[in-house]
């Protein structure tokens, strides 16, 4: 029997209120959430952690989501 693996979600954004709500929802359905404050920080985390999904704002400090 294959063991169910929790998904890892990288949440990239600098709006704290939205982040709190998304984190609460994502964790409530069994995901592990990694938070990044901007595009450069997200790139650093992507180099060391395998993620299943990235949720990001369109415009970010230091780098927009298309460059990310």
Backbone as a printed PyTorch tensor [residue, N CA C, xyz], in Angstrom:
tensor([[[  0.8320,  -1.1820,   0.0000],
         [  0.0000,   0.0000,   0.0000],
         [  0.8780,   1.2470,   0.0000]],

        [[  0.5870,   2.1720,  -0.8910],
         [  1.3860,   3.3790,  -1.0040],
         [  0.9840,   4.3760,   0.0770]],

        [[  1.9990,   4.9410,   0.7480],
         [  1.7380,   5.9050,   1.7980],
         [  1.4050,   7.2580,   1.1890]],

        [[  0.3790,   7.9270,   1.7170],
         [ -0.0140,   9.2400,   1.2320],
         [  1.0110,  10.2750,   1.6850]],

        [[  1.4980,  11.0530,   0.7430],
         [  2.4930,  12.0830,   1.0430],
         [  1.8090,  13.4390,   1.0710]],

        [[  2.0920,  14.2180,   2.1030],
         [  1.5570,  15.5730,   2.1530],
         [  2.1980,  16.4190,   1.0590]],

        [[  1.3950,  17.2490,   0.4520],
         [  1.9220,  18.1450,  -0.5640],
         [  2.6480,  19.3070,   0.0970]],

        [[  3.6630,  19.7950,  -0.5860],
         [  4.4130,  20.9490,  -0.1090],
         [  4.0560,  22.1280,  -1.0090]],

        [[  3.5610,  23.1960,  -0.3810],
         [  3.1280,  24.3850,  -1.1150],
         [  4.0450,  25.5360,  -0.7460]],

        [[  4.5830,  26.2120,  -1.7500],
         [  5.3710,  27.4180,  -1.5320],
         [  4.4530,  28.6050,  -1.7490]],

        [[  4.2450,  29.3920,  -0.7030],
         [  3.3940,  30.5720,  -0.7550],
         [  4.2970,  31.7980,  -0.8110]],

        [[  4.2070,  32.5360,  -1.9070],
         [  5.0830,  33.6890,  -2.1150],
         [  4.2330,  34.9530,  -2.1180]],

        [[  4.4830,  35.8270,  -1.1730],
         [  3.7460,  37.0790,  -1.1200],
         [  4.0480,  37.8590,   0.1320]],

        [[  3.7370,  39.1340,   0.0840],
         [  4.0650,  40.0220,   1.1970],
         [  2.8340,  40.6320,   1.8510]],

        [[  1.6630,  40.0700,   1.6050],
         [  0.4310,  40.5780,   2.2230],
         [  0.0510,  39.6310,   3.3590]],

        [[  0.3280,  40.0550,   4.5870],
         [  0.2010,  39.1780,   5.7460],
         [ -1.2150,  38.6430,   5.9600]],

        [[ -2.2360,  39.4770,   5.7830],
         [ -3.6090,  39.0220,   6.0020],
         [ -4.0000,  37.9030,   5.0560]],

        [[ -3.6480,  38.0490,   3.7970],
         [ -3.9410,  37.0130,   2.8010],
         [ -3.1260,  35.7650,   3.1070]],

        [[ -1.8630,  35.9350,   3.4400],
         [ -1.0100,  34.7870,   3.7600],
         [ -1.5870,  33.9710,   4.9040]],

        [[ -2.0260,  34.6380,   5.9670],
         [ -2.5760,  33.9190,   7.1260],
         [ -3.7720,  33.0680,   6.7260]],

        [[ -4.6660,  33.6420,   5.9260],
         [ -5.8570,  32.8940,   5.5070],
         [ -5.4880,  31.7080,   4.6240]],

        [[ -4.5890,  31.9210,   3.6780],
         [ -4.1720,  30.8310,   2.7920],
         [ -3.4570,  29.7260,   3.5660]],

        [[ -2.5800,  30.1090,   4.4720],
         [ -1.8530,  29.1140,   5.2690],
         [ -2.8360,  28.2790,   6.0740]],

        [[ -3.7690,  28.9400,   6.7240],
         [ -4.7560,  28.2290,   7.5340],
         [ -5.5430,  27.2390,   6.6800]],

        [[ -5.9960,  27.6630,   5.5090],
         [ -6.7580,  26.7820,   4.6330],
         [ -5.8970,  25.6280,   4.1230]],

        [[ -4.7260,  25.9370,   3.5990],
         [ -3.8660,  24.9010,   3.0130],
         [ -3.4630,  23.8530,   4.0520]],

        [[ -3.1360,  24.2960,   5.2440],
         [ -2.7650,  23.3420,   6.2920],
         [ -3.9660,  22.5200,   6.7590]],

        [[ -5.1450,  23.1120,   6.7340],
         [ -6.3320,  22.3790,   7.1830],
         [ -6.6890,  21.2200,   6.2600]],

        [[ -6.2190,  21.2700,   5.0100],
         [ -6.4780,  20.1680,   4.0830],
         [ -5.2420,  19.2870,   3.8870]],

        [[ -4.2860,  19.4170,   4.8170],
         [ -3.1780,  18.4730,   4.8710],
         [ -1.9070,  18.8480,   4.1400]],

        [[ -1.7410,  20.0980,   3.7730],
         [ -0.5260,  20.5190,   3.0780],
         [  0.4880,  21.0860,   4.0530]],

        [[  1.7560,  20.9610,   3.6870],
         [  2.8220,  21.6510,   4.4060],
         [  3.0720,  22.9470,   3.6370]],

        [[  3.0880,  24.0800,   4.3270],
         [  3.2350,  25.3820,   3.6640],
         [  4.5800,  25.9920,   4.0230]],

        [[  5.3030,  26.4040,   2.9830],
         [  6.5470,  27.1390,   3.1450],
         [  6.2710,  28.5540,   2.6680]],

        [[  6.7170,  29.5420,   3.4380],
         [  6.4000,  30.9370,   3.1380],
         [  7.6500,  31.6600,   2.6380]],

        [[  7.4400,  32.4750,   1.6150],
         [  8.4970,  33.3110,   1.0730],
         [  7.9700,  34.7240,   0.9450]],

        [[  8.7800,  35.6990,   1.3140],
         [  8.3040,  37.0810,   1.3100],
         [  8.4430,  37.7630,  -0.0510]],

        [[  9.3460,  37.2470,  -0.9070],
         [  9.5410,  37.8540,  -2.2220],
         [ 10.1300,  36.8300,  -3.1950]],

        [[ 10.3130,  37.2350,  -4.4300],
         [ 10.7870,  36.3230,  -5.4660],
         [ 12.1810,  35.7700,  -5.2300]],

        [[ 13.0870,  36.6020,  -4.7660],
         [ 14.4590,  36.1310,  -4.5220],
         [ 14.4990,  35.0950,  -3.4010]],

        [[ 13.7460,  35.3490,  -2.3420],
         [ 13.6580,  34.3900,  -1.2440],
         [ 13.0430,  33.0740,  -1.7340]],

        [[ 12.0430,  33.1720,  -2.6020],
         [ 11.4050,  31.9700,  -3.1550],
         [ 12.4030,  31.1520,  -3.9660]],

        [[ 13.2190,  31.8180,  -4.7830],
         [ 14.2350,  31.1050,  -5.5620],
         [ 15.2140,  30.3670,  -4.6550]],

        [[ 15.6390,  31.0150,  -3.5840],
         [ 16.5450,  30.3670,  -2.6300],
         [ 15.9080,  29.1080,  -2.0450]],

        [[ 14.6430,  29.2050,  -1.6870],
         [ 13.9650,  28.0430,  -1.1010],
         [ 13.7640,  26.9370,  -2.1310]],

        [[ 13.4920,  27.3140,  -3.3730],
         [ 13.2970,  26.3020,  -4.4160],
         [ 14.5730,  25.5200,  -4.7130]],

        [[ 15.7080,  26.1020,  -4.4120],
         [ 16.9820,  25.4020,  -4.6200],
         [ 17.2000,  24.2910,  -3.6000]],

        [[ 16.5060,  24.3840,  -2.4610],
         [ 16.7620,  23.3990,  -1.4090],
         [ 15.5590,  22.5270,  -1.0440]],

        [[ 14.3660,  22.8980,  -1.4980],
         [ 13.1680,  22.1590,  -1.1260],
         [ 12.3630,  21.8320,  -2.3760]],

        [[ 11.9290,  20.5910,  -2.4900],
         [ 11.0520,  20.2060,  -3.6040],
         [  9.6260,  20.5950,  -3.2370]],

        [[  8.9710,  21.3500,  -4.1160],
         [  7.5990,  21.7660,  -3.8510],
         [  6.6690,  21.1850,  -4.9110]],

        [[  5.4120,  21.0120,  -4.5290],
         [  4.3990,  20.4900,  -5.4400],
         [  3.6000,  21.6030,  -6.0960]],

        [[  3.5140,  22.7410,  -5.4290],
         [  2.6870,  23.8420,  -5.9180],
         [  3.2720,  25.1510,  -5.4350]],

        [[  3.2410,  26.1620,  -6.3260],
         [  3.6410,  27.5160,  -5.9440],
         [  2.4270,  28.4200,  -6.0950]],

        [[  2.1090,  29.1450,  -5.0330],
         [  1.0600,  30.1610,  -5.0810],
         [  1.7520,  31.5020,  -4.8650]],

        [[  1.5440,  32.4220,  -5.8080],
         [  2.2490,  33.6920,  -5.7400],
         [  1.3640,  34.8410,  -6.1980]],

        [[  1.7260,  36.0210,  -5.7830],
         [  1.0960,  37.2260,  -6.2960],
         [  1.7370,  37.5540,  -7.6370]],

        [[  1.0310,  38.3140,  -8.4520],
         [  1.5550,  38.6880,  -9.7650],
         [  2.7650,  39.6090,  -9.6350]],

        [[  2.6460,  40.6050,  -8.7910],
         [  3.7360,  41.5640,  -8.5900],
         [  4.3080,  41.3600,  -7.1910]],

        [[  5.6150,  41.1360,  -7.1520],
         [  6.3160,  40.8710,  -5.8960],
         [  7.4650,  41.8520,  -5.7270]],

        [[  7.8970,  42.0870,  -4.4950],
         [  9.1230,  42.8580,  -4.2950],
         [ 10.3110,  42.0870,  -4.8770]],

        [[ 11.2360,  42.7360,  -5.4510],
         [ 12.5000,  42.2320,  -6.0270],
         [ 12.3520,  41.4800,  -7.3350]],

        [[ 11.2200,  40.8820,  -7.6320],
         [ 11.0750,  40.0820,  -8.8440],
         [  9.6030,  39.7430,  -9.0140]],

        [[  9.0760,  39.8930, -10.2350],
         [  7.6620,  39.5230, -10.3940],
         [  7.5280,  38.0210, -10.6170]],

        [[  6.3010,  37.5400, -10.5810],
         [  6.0840,  36.0890, -10.6180],
         [  6.4900,  35.4730, -11.9480]],

        [[  6.4410,  36.2260, -13.0360],
         [  6.8500,  35.6690, -14.3300],
         [  8.3600,  35.4260, -14.3610]],

        [[  9.1350,  36.3010, -13.7510],
         [ 10.5780,  36.0800, -13.6630],
         [ 10.8930,  34.9200, -12.7290]],

        [[ 10.1070,  34.7900, -11.6810],
         [ 10.2940,  33.6830, -10.7360],
         [ 10.0860,  32.3720, -11.4470]]])
